């Protein structure tokens, strides 16, 4: 199921309403005096579990945020290398220049049009992989009869190799998610912490219901935020292809300049 902002709002509100309703039912079924007998021990256990949950959640959030940034940096590095290779290719003799720039253009276009949609489904694009291989092969087959080409060819290949490394990092992030066991542990902790609030009794039922509902909503929203960061190419926080689009514009500008060059 595709995660959207609307779905997130529904899940948070549903969790909040369910927790509030359960708190209200507990207060209807159990006298407040009975609930207060558990305050001393319950509060101590609740605080200890809360600390453990906070540490675990902070660790998981940090990991998800780091992987999200790694994917963003990989995109930036890949686009920078491709743009640099296109700039160097622009100094090649006319036949080689046209082939190299067109190969770079074709790869970027396939990434934008095909691979970005595939990544939302946690799949890489075979067409993009083939296009990258074609681009790198084109660079490897550049003739070295002239001093200019023999000087530029290693630099272009180096930049494309760097782009390949960044591409592999980007694709690696497609399926590198937080293990299911960790998610299960986070869910169990959340359930236990919310359940502890049912056992606390205060004079005003409405206040307790509101506290439980707000607490459940915030826990749910925190977990959903981690989930959205966990897979950087899907959901509302997905990384956009804007860097590739800007790089394509720059490459097209170089190609257009070739047409007016003598």
C-alpha positions in Angstrom: 0.0 0.0 0.0 1.3 3.4 -1.0 1.8 5.7 2.0 0.3 9.1 1.6 -0.3 12.1 3.9 -4.0 11.2 4.0 -3.3 7.7 5.1 -0.9 8.9 7.8 -3.6 11.3 9.2 -6.1 8.4 9.2 -3.8 6.0 10.9 -2.8 8.6 13.6 -6.4 9.6 14.2 -7.5 6.0 14.3 -4.8 5.0 16.7 -5.6 8.0 18.9 -9.4 7.4 18.9 -8.9 3.7 19.6 -6.6 4.3 22.6 -8.9 7.0 23.9 -11.9 4.7 23.6 -10.1 1.9 25.4 -9.1 4.3 28.2 -12.7 5.3 28.6 -13.9 1.7 28.7 -11.3 0.9 31.4 -12.5 3.8 33.5 -16.1 2.7 33.1 -15.2 -0.9 34.2 -12.7 -0.3 37.0 -13.2 2.2 39.9 -10.6 5.0 40.1 -9.7 3.9 43.6 -8.6 0.5 42.3 -6.5 2.1 39.6 -4.8 4.4 42.1 -3.4 1.4 44.0 -1.1 0.7 41.1 0.3 4.2 40.8 3.5 3.7 42.9 4.7 0.6 41.1 3.2 1.4 37.8 4.7 4.8 37.5 8.2 3.4 38.2 7.9 0.7 35.6 6.4 3.1 33.1 9.3 5.5 33.5 11.9 2.7 33.0 10.2 1.3 30.0 9.8 4.8 28.6 13.6 5.4 28.9 14.4 2.2 27.1 11.8 2.9 24.4 13.2 6.5 23.9 16.8 5.1 23.5 15.6 2.5 21.0 13.5 4.9 19.0 16.4 7.4 18.9 18.7 4.8 17.6 16.3 3.6 14.9 15.5 7.2 13.9 19.2 8.0 13.6 19.8 5.0 11.5 16.9 5.7 9.2 17.8 9.4 8.9 21.4 8.4 8.1 20.3 6.1 5.3 18.0 8.7 3.9 20.8 11.2 3.8 23.1 8.6 2.2 20.6 8.1 -0.6 20.3 11.9 -1.1 24.1 12.3 -1.2 24.4 9.4 -3.7 22.0 11.2 -6.0 24.0 14.4 -5.7 27.3 12.6 -6.3 26.0 10.7 -9.3 24.6 13.8 -11.0 27.7 15.8 -10.3 29.9 13.1 -11.9 27.6 12.8 -14.9 27.6 16.6 -15.4 31.4 16.6 -15.1 31.8 13.8 -17.6 29.5 15.8 -20.0 31.6 18.9 -19.6 34.8 17.0 -20.4 33.1 15.3 -23.3 32.2 18.7 -24.7 35.9 19.2 -25.4 36.2 16.1 -27.5 36.4 16.1 -31.3 33.0 16.4 -33.0 32.2 12.7 -33.7 33.2 11.4 -30.2 31.7 14.5 -28.5 28.3 13.8 -30.0 28.3 10.1 -29.1 29.5 10.7 -25.6 27.1 13.5 -24.8 24.2 11.6 -26.3 25.0 8.5 -24.3 25.0 10.6 -21.1 21.7 12.3 -22.1 20.1 8.9 -22.8 21.0 7.5 -19.4 19.8 10.5 -17.4 16.5 10.5 -19.4 15.9 6.8 -18.7 16.6 7.3 -15.0 14.0 10.1 -14.9 11.3 8.5 -17.0 11.7 4.8 -16.0 13.9 4.1 -13.0 12.4 6.6 -10.7 9.0 5.0 -11.0 10.6 1.6 -10.5 12.4 2.7 -7.3 9.1 3.6 -5.8 8.3 -0.1 -6.0 11.8 -1.0 -4.7 13.1 -2.2 -8.1 15.9 -1.0 -10.3 15.3 -0.4 -14.0 16.9 -2.8 -16.4 16.7 -0.2 -19.1 18.7 2.3 -16.9 21.3 -0.4 -16.2 21.7 -1.1 -19.9 21.9 2.6 -20.7 24.6 3.1 -18.1 26.6 0.2 -19.6 26.2 1.7 -23.0 27.4 5.1 -21.7 30.5 3.6 -20.0 31.3 1.4 -23.1 31.1 4.5 -25.3 33.7 6.2 -23.0 35.9 3.1 -23.0 35.9 2.9 -26.8 36.9 6.5 -27.4 39.9 6.5 -29.8 43.1 7.9 -28.4 44.9 8.9 -31.7 44.9 12.5 -30.6 46.5 14.0 -27.5 43.2 15.7 -26.5 41.2 12.5 -26.5 44.0 10.5 -24.7 44.0 13.1 -22.0 40.3 13.4 -21.6 39.3 9.8 -21.9 40.8 8.6 -18.5 39.1 11.6 -16.7 35.7 10.8 -18.3 36.0 7.1 -17.4 36.9 8.1 -13.8 33.9 10.3 -13.5 31.6 7.7 -14.9 33.1 5.1 -12.6 32.3 7.4 -9.7 28.8 7.8 -11.0 28.5 4.0 -11.1 29.5 3.8 -7.4 27.0 6.4 -6.4 24.3 4.6 -8.5 25.0 1.4 -6.7 24.7 3.2 -3.3 21.4 4.7 -4.5 20.0 1.3 -5.6 21.3 -0.3 -2.4 19.0 2.0 -0.4 15.9 0.7 -2.2 15.6 -2.4 0.0 17.8 -1.5 3.0 15.1 -1.2 5.6 14.9 -1.6 9.3 14.5 -5.3 10.2 11.0 -6.6 10.9 12.1 -7.7 14.4 13.0 -4.1 15.3 9.7 -2.9 14.1 8.0 -5.5 16.1 9.9 -4.5 19.2 9.0 -0.8 18.7 5.3 -1.8 18.2 5.4 -3.9 21.4 6.9 -1.2 23.5 4.3 1.3 22.2 1.5 -1.0 23.0 2.8 -1.7 26.5 3.4 2.0 27.3 -0.1 3.0 26.1 -1.6 0.1 28.1 0.2 1.4 31.3 -1.7 4.6 30.9 -5.0 2.7 31.2 -4.0 1.6 34.7 -3.5 5.1 36.0 -6.5 6.8 37.5 -7.2 10.5 37.8 -10.5 12.1 38.9 -11.5 13.5 35.5 -12.2 10.8 33.1 -12.1 13.2 30.1 -8.6 14.3 31.0 -7.3 10.7 31.2 -8.9 9.9 27.9 -7.4 13.0 26.3 -3.9 12.2 27.7 -4.0 8.6 26.5 -5.3 9.7 23.0 -2.6 12.3 22.6 0.2 10.0 23.8 -0.9 7.3 21.4 -1.2 9.7 18.5 2.4 11.1 19.1 3.9 7.6 19.4 2.1 6.5 16.2 3.2 9.7 14.3 6.8 9.1 15.5 6.9 5.6 14.2 5.3 6.6 10.9 7.9 9.2 10.4 10.7 6.6 10.9 8.8 4.4 8.4 8.8 7.2 5.8 12.5 7.8 6.2 13.3 4.1 6.1 12.6 3.8 2.3 13.8 7.1 0.7 12.2 6.6 -2.7 8.6 6.0 -1.7 6.0 7.8 0.4 5.4 11.5 1.1 9.1 12.1 2.0 10.5 10.3 -1.1 13.5 11.9 -2.8 12.7 13.6 -6.0 14.5 13.3 -9.4 15.0 17.1 -9.5 18.8 16.7 -9.5 18.7 14.5 -12.5 16.3 16.8 -14.2 18.7 19.8 -13.7 21.6 17.7 -14.9 19.7 16.7 -18.0 19.0 20.4 -18.7 22.7 21.1 -18.4 23.6 18.2 -20.8 21.0 19.4 -23.3 22.5 22.8 -23.2 25.9 21.4 -24.1 24.4 19.4 -26.9 22.6 22.4 -28.2 25.9 24.4 -28.1 27.5 21.7 -30.3 25.0 22.4 -33.1 26.1 26.0 -33.4 29.8 25.2 -33.0 31.9 25.2 -36.2 
